[in-house]
Amino acid sequence: MKNLYDCHVHLNLPQFSLQRDLLLEECGKLLDFCINVGFDEKSSEESLSLAYGYPFIKAAVGIHPTYASSSTPRLLERISAMLLEEETVALGEIGLDYYWMKDPPEVQKAVFEEQMEIAAKQKKPVLIHDREAHDDTLAVLKIFKGRVRGVLHSFSGDETMAKKAADLGYYLSISGPVTYTNKKNALFRSLVSSLPPEWLLIETDSPYLAPVPFRGKTNSPLYVAYVAREIASLKQMEPEEFLRISRRSAKDIFEI
Ligand SMILES: [Zn+2]
């Protein structure tokens, strides 16, 4: 398959430490580009060193909502500086997580908004993590309407949310769960089948969220074709045609 890319991976994690060099070599052959995403200071630094080490890897740097309480003015300055680096294409992942709820919504929102402000100043796109916090996430994106664009990573919202997000200038990134054919997921799959292909990006979120037939195992960017094929089949499109459109959207938002 041509035009394959993966807009959300965490290849810096220890799950990959035994075979990282080999995996990266394989990924470089298969993928056009791949965005390694930070979630705290250390992982953001690691994203950058991967991006400087491998031409097909780009970096995203940011503080994930689960690490909201680690945020300090010094760390925000550090994120700001890393965002200026040549190999950094986005600020993220940032957002709200009411599933794990490690910090109260007010703390999460404050750190989210501070980082949105940094993205607005530097005119960089954002990668949004939203888990069970759809309304509050949209409310923050709305505050920055016209100043910040980006991607809703591993999108899990409904039709109303998809339309509102697209209207605010956001792409929807689809991950492994689109391949899960259980009853609970039928509505989501039917939503994906109805959305314009121009709105949809693809990702693995490796090492998490492995697509069928690898569900439950360590995910890898090498499996991103399973996500692409599933979306194309739901939309009754040729995979190559879907990928051509999707890759163009990805290159547009990340200016790759
Ligand atoms: Zn992630």
Boltz pocket constraint, residues with backbone or C-beta under 6 A from the ligand:
constraints:
  - pocket:
      binder: B
      contacts: [[A, 8], [A, 10], [A, 37], [A, 93], [A, 205]]
      max_distance: 6.0
